[in-house]
């Protein structure tokens, strides 16, 4: 990555981190409210609707949506981490169960061999 690309990425990350805060939403709301009295004084419905849509909503909602995305991403990350931990726990339990099953199978093979030996001994005594 070139120095220019690195710089651009750095600036973009800093701006995004700054804009994605409720403090920025509050600041944008204050900035938007500066022009509200003039919009109301105009008495023009179109000007008021335009102020709401183009000034207030665009400025304030940008930050709020970004904050919401960050909150959602954090919740999703937490869920993923919890699921991962639970999966690892299940995997460990499965490994333990498999190890126990192998031990039990080995013991059963020994018992089976002993039973076959006893049966052979009994068959020979019966003959």
Secondary structure, 3 states (H helix, E strand, C coil): CCHHHHHHHHHHHHHHHHHCCHHHHHHHHHHHHHCHHHHHHHCCHHHHHHHHHHHHHHHHHHHHHHHHHHHHHHHHHHHHHHHHHHHHHHHHHHHHHHHHHHHHHHHHHHHHHHHHHHHHHHHHHHC
